[in-house]
């Protein structure tokens, strides 16, 4: 995945490669991505992982997705522990 432009930073992504982070990321799971221009410039993505904290991961391990408003609202209301 190439680094998205500032106007198109993904809010939600799906993990497609967790080989280096199996304890922190679940394959095929939806994660919330946070805007971090410096990380994006370096090819990374700031993601709220299974710990509930945000960390940098290689952007190539994720695909940006669009989710319906109802799903978006649910994901914002019910953050993972």
Secondary structure as UniProt FT lines:
FT   HELIX           6..8
FT   STRAND          12..15
FT   TURN            19..20
FT   TURN            22..24
FT   TURN            27..28
FT   STRAND          30..34
FT   HELIX           37..41
FT   TURN            42..43
FT   STRAND          44..48
FT   TURN            50..51
FT   STRAND          54..58
FT   HELIX           59..61
FT   STRAND          62..65
FT   HELIX           69..77
//
